[in-house]
Amino acid sequence: MELYAKLTLRSLTALKMASKCSFTLCKLRFLDHFCLVMKHNSSFAVASVGTTFFGGL
């Protein structure tokens, strides 16, 4: 019985330590959906900078 109590205590401690992480599976899926699905478009970035600094070239 004492061995079971020690194993349970270790499991609870590990669970508490893991729950302090701010990234949950739901947050990672959210970031994956919005960050990795869209491809980088360098012409969009250049066009945005051009309209901002040069008044819409």
N, CA, C and O atoms as a CHARMM CRD file, in Angstrom:
* protein
*
  228
    1    1 MET  N      0.82600  -1.19700   0.00000 PROA 1      0.00000
    2    1 MET  CA     0.00000   0.00000   0.00000 PROA 1      0.00000
    3    1 MET  C      0.86700   1.25600   0.00000 PROA 1      0.00000
    4    1 MET  O      0.51400   2.25500  -0.62800 PROA 1      0.00000
    5    2 GLU  N      1.97500   1.21000   0.68700 PROA 2      0.00000
    6    2 GLU  CA     2.86200   2.37300   0.75100 PROA 2      0.00000
    7    2 GLU  C      3.46800   2.67600  -0.62400 PROA 2      0.00000
    8    2 GLU  O      3.61100   3.84100  -0.99400 PROA 2      0.00000
    9    3 LEU  N      3.81800   1.64300  -1.37200 PROA 3      0.00000
   10    3 LEU  CA     4.37200   1.82800  -2.70900 PROA 3      0.00000
   11    3 LEU  C      3.34700   2.49000  -3.63100 PROA 3      0.00000
   12    3 LEU  O      3.69300   3.36800  -4.42200 PROA 3      0.00000
   13    4 TYR  N      2.09500   2.06800  -3.52600 PROA 4      0.00000
   14    4 TYR  CA     1.03600   2.65800  -4.34100 PROA 4      0.00000
   15    4 TYR  C      0.86500   4.14000  -4.02100 PROA 4      0.00000
   16    4 TYR  O      0.65500   4.94700  -4.92600 PROA 4      0.00000
   17    5 ALA  N      0.95100   4.49800  -2.76700 PROA 5      0.00000
   18    5 ALA  CA     0.81100   5.90100  -2.35800 PROA 5      0.00000
   19    5 ALA  C      1.94900   6.74200  -2.93100 PROA 5      0.00000
   20    5 ALA  O      1.72700   7.87200  -3.36600 PROA 5      0.00000
   21    6 LYS  N      3.16200   6.19900  -2.93300 PROA 6      0.00000
   22    6 LYS  CA     4.30200   6.93400  -3.48600 PROA 6      0.00000
   23    6 LYS  C      4.15100   7.13200  -4.99700 PROA 6      0.00000
   24    6 LYS  O      4.43400   8.21100  -5.51700 PROA 6      0.00000
   25    7 LEU  N      3.70600   6.09200  -5.69000 PROA 7      0.00000
   26    7 LEU  CA     3.51700   6.20000  -7.13600 PROA 7      0.00000
   27    7 LEU  C      2.41600   7.20100  -7.47800 PROA 7      0.00000
   28    7 LEU  O      2.53500   7.96900  -8.43200 PROA 7      0.00000
   29    8 THR  N      1.35100   7.18300  -6.69300 PROA 8      0.00000
   30    8 THR  CA     0.25200   8.12100  -6.92600 PROA 8      0.00000
   31    8 THR  C      0.70400   9.54600  -6.67300 PROA 8      0.00000
   32    8 THR  O      0.34700  10.45500  -7.42300 PROA 8      0.00000
   33    9 LEU  N      1.48100   9.74600  -5.62900 PROA 9      0.00000
   34    9 LEU  CA     1.96800  11.08200  -5.30600 PROA 9      0.00000
   35    9 LEU  C      2.87300  11.60500  -6.41800 PROA 9      0.00000
   36    9 LEU  O      2.79200  12.77800  -6.78300 PROA 9      0.00000
   37   10 ARG  N      3.72800  10.74700  -6.95300 PROA 10     0.00000
   38   10 ARG  CA     4.59900  11.15800  -8.06200 PROA 10     0.00000
   39   10 ARG  C      3.78800  11.51600  -9.30100 PROA 10     0.00000
   40   10 ARG  O      4.10600  12.47600 -10.00200 PROA 10     0.00000
   41   11 SER  N      2.74600  10.74700  -9.56600 PROA 11     0.00000
   42   11 SER  CA     1.90300  11.02700 -10.72900 PROA 11     0.00000
   43   11 SER  C      1.19400  12.36100 -10.58100 PROA 11     0.00000
   44   11 SER  O      1.10200  13.12400 -11.54200 PROA 11     0.00000
   45   12 LEU  N      0.69200  12.65000  -9.38400 PROA 12     0.00000
   46   12 LEU  CA     0.01400  13.91800  -9.14900 PROA 12     0.00000
   47   12 LEU  C      0.98000  15.08900  -9.25200 PROA 12     0.00000
   48   12 LEU  O      0.62300  16.14700  -9.76800 PROA 12     0.00000
   49   13 THR  N      2.19700  14.90400  -8.76500 PROA 13     0.00000
   50   13 THR  CA     3.19600  15.96700  -8.85600 PROA 13     0.00000
   51   13 THR  C      3.54500  16.24900 -10.31600 PROA 13     0.00000
   52   13 THR  O      3.64600  17.40900 -10.71600 PROA 13     0.00000
   53   14 ALA  N      3.72500  15.21400 -11.10100 PROA 14     0.00000
   54   14 ALA  CA     4.02800  15.38600 -12.52700 PROA 14     0.00000
   55   14 ALA  C      2.87000  16.06100 -13.25000 PROA 14     0.00000
   56   14 ALA  O      3.08900  16.88600 -14.13700 PROA 14     0.00000
   57   15 LEU  N      1.64600  15.71900 -12.87900 PROA 15     0.00000
   58   15 LEU  CA     0.48000  16.33100 -13.50200 PROA 15     0.00000
   59   15 LEU  C      0.40100  17.81300 -13.17200 PROA 15     0.00000
   60   15 LEU  O      0.07700  18.62400 -14.03900 PROA 15     0.00000
   61   16 LYS  N      0.69400  18.17200 -11.93300 PROA 16     0.00000
   62   16 LYS  CA     0.66700  19.58100 -11.53700 PROA 16     0.00000
   63   16 LYS  C      1.74700  20.37200 -12.26700 PROA 16     0.00000
   64   16 LYS  O      1.50700  21.50700 -12.67900 PROA 16     0.00000
   65   17 MET  N      2.92400  19.79300 -12.43100 PROA 17     0.00000
   66   17 MET  CA     4.00600  20.49100 -13.12300 PROA 17     0.00000
   67   17 MET  C      3.66400  20.67600 -14.59900 PROA 17     0.00000
   68   17 MET  O      3.95700  21.72300 -15.17600 PROA 17     0.00000
   69   18 ALA  N      3.05600  19.68500 -15.20400 PROA 18     0.00000
   70   18 ALA  CA     2.70400  19.77200 -16.62100 PROA 18     0.00000
   71   18 ALA  C      1.58800  20.78000 -16.85400 PROA 18     0.00000
   72   18 ALA  O      1.52400  21.39500 -17.91900 PROA 18     0.00000
   73   19 SER  N      0.71500  20.95600 -15.88100 PROA 19     0.00000
   74   19 SER  CA    -0.41000  21.87100 -16.07300 PROA 19     0.00000
   75   19 SER  C      0.01200  23.32900 -15.99600 PROA 19     0.00000
   76   19 SER  O     -0.77800  24.20400 -16.35100 PROA 19     0.00000
   77   20 LYS  N      1.23200  23.62500 -15.54600 PROA 20     0.00000
   78   20 LYS  CA     1.70900  25.00100 -15.48500 PROA 20     0.00000
   79   20 LYS  C      2.11400  25.52900 -16.85700 PROA 20     0.00000
   80   20 LYS  O      2.29100  26.73500 -17.02500 PROA 20     0.00000
   81   21 CYS  N      2.25900  24.65700 -17.82100 PROA 21     0.00000
   82   21 CYS  CA     2.63800  25.07200 -19.17100 PROA 21     0.00000
   83   21 CYS  C      1.48900  25.86100 -19.79000 PROA 21     0.00000
   84   21 CYS  O      0.33400  25.44500 -19.71000 PROA 21     0.00000
   85   22 SER  N      1.80300  26.98700 -20.40200 PROA 22     0.00000
   86   22 SER  CA     0.75300  27.83400 -20.96300 PROA 22     0.00000
   87   22 SER  C      0.26900  27.34700 -22.32400 PROA 22     0.00000
   88   22 SER  O     -0.80600  27.74800 -22.77100 PROA 22     0.00000
   89   23 PHE  N      1.03400  26.49800 -22.98600 PROA 23     0.00000
   90   23 PHE  CA     0.61200  25.99400 -24.28500 PROA 23     0.00000
   91   23 PHE  C     -0.15300  24.69800 -24.10800 PROA 23     0.00000
   92   23 PHE  O      0.41600  23.68300 -23.70600 PROA 23     0.00000
   93   24 THR  N     -1.42300  24.73000 -24.40400 PROA 24     0.00000
   94   24 THR  CA    -2.23900  23.53300 -24.36800 PROA 24     0.00000
   95   24 THR  C     -2.38800  23.02200 -25.79600 PROA 24     0.00000
   96   24 THR  O     -2.01100  23.69600 -26.75500 PROA 24     0.00000
   97   25 LEU  N     -2.93000  21.85200 -25.91600 PROA 25     0.00000
   98   25 LEU  CA    -3.11700  21.26000 -27.23900 PROA 25     0.00000
   99   25 LEU  C     -4.05100  22.12200 -28.08400 PROA 25     0.00000
  100   25 LEU  O     -3.86100  22.24800 -29.29400 PROA 25     0.00000
  101   26 CYS  N     -5.04900  22.70800 -27.45300 PROA 26     0.00000
  102   26 CYS  CA    -5.98700  23.57400 -28.17900 PROA 26     0.00000
  103   26 CYS  C     -5.27100  24.81100 -28.72900 PROA 26     0.00000
  104   26 CYS  O     -5.51100  25.20100 -29.87200 PROA 26     0.00000
  105   27 LYS  N     -4.40000  25.42900 -27.93400 PROA 27     0.00000
  106   27 LYS  CA    -3.66500  26.61100 -28.38800 PROA 27     0.00000
  107   27 LYS  C     -2.70800  26.25900 -29.52100 PROA 27     0.00000
  108   27 LYS  O     -2.54900  27.03000 -30.46700 PROA 27     0.00000
  109   28 LEU  N     -2.07600  25.10500 -29.42400 PROA 28     0.00000
  110   28 LEU  CA    -1.16000  24.69800 -30.48500 PROA 28     0.00000
  111   28 LEU  C     -1.90300  24.45300 -31.79100 PROA 28     0.00000
  112   28 LEU  O     -1.40000  24.78900 -32.86300 PROA 28     0.00000
  113   29 ARG  N     -3.09900  23.86800 -31.70800 PROA 29     0.00000
  114   29 ARG  CA    -3.89500  23.67000 -32.91700 PROA 29     0.00000
  115   29 ARG  C     -4.29900  25.00600 -33.51900 PROA 29     0.00000
  116   29 ARG  O     -4.28700  25.16800 -34.74000 PROA 29     0.00000
  117   30 PHE  N     -4.65600  25.96700 -32.66800 PROA 30     0.00000
  118   30 PHE  CA    -5.03400  27.29900 -33.13300 PROA 30     0.00000
  119   30 PHE  C     -3.86900  27.95400 -33.87500 PROA 30     0.00000
  120   30 PHE  O     -4.05100  28.49200 -34.96700 PROA 30     0.00000
  121   31 LEU  N     -2.67800  27.90900 -33.28400 PROA 31     0.00000
  122   31 LEU  CA    -1.49900  28.49600 -33.92100 PROA 31     0.00000
  123   31 LEU  C     -1.15300  27.77600 -35.21500 PROA 31     0.00000
  124   31 LEU  O     -0.77300  28.40500 -36.20300 PROA 31     0.00000
  125   32 ASP  N     -1.28600  26.46200 -35.20400 PROA 32     0.00000
  126   32 ASP  CA    -1.00100  25.67100 -36.39400 PROA 32     0.00000
  127   32 ASP  C     -1.94500  26.06100 -37.52600 PROA 32     0.00000
  128   32 ASP  O     -1.52600  26.15200 -38.68000 PROA 32     0.00000
  129   33 HSD  N     -3.19400  26.28700 -37.20900 PROA 33     0.00000
  130   33 HSD  CA    -4.18100  26.63000 -38.23900 PROA 33     0.00000
  131   33 HSD  C     -3.89700  27.99800 -38.85200 PROA 33     0.00000
  132   33 HSD  O     -3.97400  28.15400 -40.07000 PROA 33     0.00000
  133   34 PHE  N     -3.57400  28.98000 -38.03500 PROA 34     0.00000
  134   34 PHE  CA    -3.42300  30.33100 -38.54300 PROA 34     0.00000
  135   34 PHE  C     -2.01200  30.67100 -39.00800 PROA 34     0.00000
  136   34 PHE  O     -1.84400  31.54800 -39.85500 PROA 34     0.00000
  137   35 CYS  N     -1.00800  30.00700 -38.48200 PROA 35     0.00000
  138   35 CYS  CA     0.37300  30.35800 -38.84700 PROA 35     0.00000
  139   35 CYS  C      0.92400  29.49500 -39.97300 PROA 35     0.00000
  140   35 CYS  O      1.68400  29.98400 -40.80800 PROA 35     0.00000
  141   36 LEU  N      0.56100  28.24700 -40.00700 PROA 36     0.00000
  142   36 LEU  CA     1.18800  27.34500 -40.96000 PROA 36     0.00000
  143   36 LEU  C      0.37400  27.14100 -42.23100 PROA 36     0.00000
  144   36 LEU  O      0.91700  26.67400 -43.23200 PROA 36     0.00000
  145   37 VAL  N     -0.90500  27.47400 -42.21900 PROA 37     0.00000
  146   37 VAL  CA    -1.72900  27.27100 -43.40100 PROA 37     0.00000
  147   37 VAL  C     -1.44400  28.33400 -44.44500 PROA 37     0.00000
  148   37 VAL  O     -1.39500  28.03600 -45.63900 PROA 37     0.00000
  149   38 MET  N     -1.25600  29.56900 -44.00600 PROA 38     0.00000
  150   38 MET  CA    -1.02600  30.67000 -44.94100 PROA 38     0.00000
  151   38 MET  C      0.43700  30.69500 -45.37800 PROA 38     0.00000
  152   38 MET  O      1.34100  30.67400 -44.54300 PROA 38     0.00000
  153   39 LYS  N      0.66100  30.74000 -46.67400 PROA 39     0.00000
  154   39 LYS  CA     2.02200  30.83000 -47.19100 PROA 39     0.00000
  155   39 LYS  C      2.46000  32.28700 -47.19700 PROA 39     0.00000
  156   39 LYS  O      1.63700  33.19500 -47.30900 PROA 39     0.00000
  157   40 HSD  N      3.74500  32.49300 -47.07800 PROA 40     0.00000
  158   40 HSD  CA     4.29300  33.85000 -47.07700 PROA 40     0.00000
  159   40 HSD  C      4.25100  34.41800 -48.49000 PROA 40     0.00000
  160   40 HSD  O      4.65500  33.75700 -49.44700 PROA 40     0.00000
  161   41 ASN  N      3.76600  35.62700 -48.61100 PROA 41     0.00000
  162   41 ASN  CA     3.68600  36.30000 -49.90400 PROA 41     0.00000
  163   41 ASN  C      4.53500  37.56500 -49.81400 PROA 41     0.00000
  164   41 ASN  O      4.09400  38.56500 -49.24800 PROA 41     0.00000
  165   42 SER  N      5.74300  37.53000 -50.36300 PROA 42     0.00000
  166   42 SER  CA     6.66400  38.66300 -50.24000 PROA 42     0.00000
  167   42 SER  C      6.17900  39.87800 -51.02000 PROA 42     0.00000
  168   42 SER  O      6.46600  41.00600 -50.61900 PROA 42     0.00000
  169   43 SER  N      5.46000  39.69200 -52.11200 PROA 43     0.00000
  170   43 SER  CA     4.97100  40.84300 -52.87400 PROA 43     0.00000
  171   43 SER  C      3.91100  41.60800 -52.08600 PROA 43     0.00000
  172   43 SER  O      3.78900  42.82400 -52.23800 PROA 43     0.00000
  173   44 PHE  N      3.14800  40.91500 -51.25200 PROA 44     0.00000
  174   44 PHE  CA     2.16100  41.59600 -50.41300 PROA 44     0.00000
  175   44 PHE  C      2.85300  42.49800 -49.40200 PROA 44     0.00000
  176   44 PHE  O      2.41700  43.62600 -49.17000 PROA 44     0.00000
  177   45 ALA  N      3.93500  42.00500 -48.80000 PROA 45     0.00000
  178   45 ALA  CA     4.66900  42.80300 -47.81400 PROA 45     0.00000
  179   45 ALA  C      5.28500  44.03300 -48.47000 PROA 45     0.00000
  180   45 ALA  O      5.24900  45.11800 -47.88900 PROA 45     0.00000
  181   46 VAL  N      5.84300  43.89100 -49.65700 PROA 46     0.00000
  182   46 VAL  CA     6.45300  45.02000 -50.36600 PROA 46     0.00000
  183   46 VAL  C      5.38300  46.02300 -50.77600 PROA 46     0.00000
  184   46 VAL  O      5.59500  47.22900 -50.65800 PROA 46     0.00000
  185   47 ALA  N      4.24300  45.54800 -51.25400 PROA 47     0.00000
  186   47 ALA  CA     3.15500  46.44100 -51.66100 PROA 47     0.00000
  187   47 ALA  C      2.60400  47.20600 -50.46500 PROA 47     0.00000
  188   47 ALA  O      2.26300  48.38300 -50.58400 PROA 47     0.00000
  189   48 SER  N      2.51500  46.54200 -49.30700 PROA 48     0.00000
  190   48 SER  CA     2.00600  47.21000 -48.10600 PROA 48     0.00000
  191   48 SER  C      2.94600  48.31600 -47.66200 PROA 48     0.00000
  192   48 SER  O      2.49400  49.40100 -47.29500 PROA 48     0.00000
  193   49 VAL  N      4.23200  48.06000 -47.69100 PROA 49     0.00000
  194   49 VAL  CA     5.21700  49.06600 -47.28800 PROA 49     0.00000
  195   49 VAL  C      5.20900  50.22000 -48.27600 PROA 49     0.00000
  196   49 VAL  O      5.31700  51.37700 -47.87000 PROA 49     0.00000
  197   50 GLY  N      5.08300  49.92800 -49.56600 PROA 50     0.00000
  198   50 GLY  CA     5.06700  50.96600 -50.59000 PROA 50     0.00000
  199   50 GLY  C      3.89500  51.91800 -50.42900 PROA 50     0.00000
  200   50 GLY  O      4.06400  53.12700 -50.58800 PROA 50     0.00000
  201   51 THR  N      2.72400  51.41000 -50.12100 PROA 51     0.00000
  202   51 THR  CA     1.56200  52.28800 -49.96900 PROA 51     0.00000
  203   51 THR  C      1.63900  53.08800 -48.68700 PROA 51     0.00000
  204   51 THR  O      1.11000  54.19800 -48.61900 PROA 51     0.00000
  205   52 THR  N      2.27700  52.55500 -47.68300 PROA 52     0.00000
  206   52 THR  CA     2.36600  53.26400 -46.40700 PROA 52     0.00000
  207   52 THR  C      3.36400  54.40700 -46.47700 PROA 52     0.00000
  208   52 THR  O      3.06100  55.51500 -46.03600 PROA 52     0.00000
  209   53 PHE  N      4.53900  54.16000 -47.01900 PROA 53     0.00000
  210   53 PHE  CA     5.60600  55.15400 -46.99400 PROA 53     0.00000
  211   53 PHE  C      5.61300  56.09000 -48.20000 PROA 53     0.00000
  212   53 PHE  O      6.05100  57.23500 -48.09300 PROA 53     0.00000
  213   54 PHE  N      5.13700  55.61600 -49.32600 PROA 54     0.00000
  214   54 PHE  CA     5.25400  56.41300 -50.53900 PROA 54     0.00000
  215   54 PHE  C      3.90600  56.90700 -51.06500 PROA 54     0.00000
  216   54 PHE  O      3.82700  57.40300 -52.18900 PROA 54     0.00000
  217   55 GLY  N      2.86300  56.77800 -50.27500 PROA 55     0.00000
  218   55 GLY  CA     1.56200  57.29800 -50.66500 PROA 55     0.00000
  219   55 GLY  C      0.89800  56.56900 -51.81300 PROA 55     0.00000
  220   55 GLY  O      0.21200  57.19500 -52.62200 PROA 55     0.00000
  221   56 GLY  N      1.08200  55.27800 -51.90400 PROA 56     0.00000
  222   56 GLY  CA     0.38100  54.47200 -52.90600 PROA 56     0.00000
  223   56 GLY  C      0.99900  54.48500 -54.27900 PROA 56     0.00000
  224   56 GLY  O      0.33600  54.84200 -55.25300 PROA 56     0.00000
  225   57 LEU  N      2.25000  54.10400 -54.38000 PROA 57     0.00000
  226   57 LEU  CA     2.93400  54.05000 -55.67800 PROA 57     0.00000
  227   57 LEU  C      2.21500  53.18000 -56.63800 PROA 57     0.00000
  228   57 LEU  O      2.65500  53.02300 -57.77800 PROA 57     0.00000
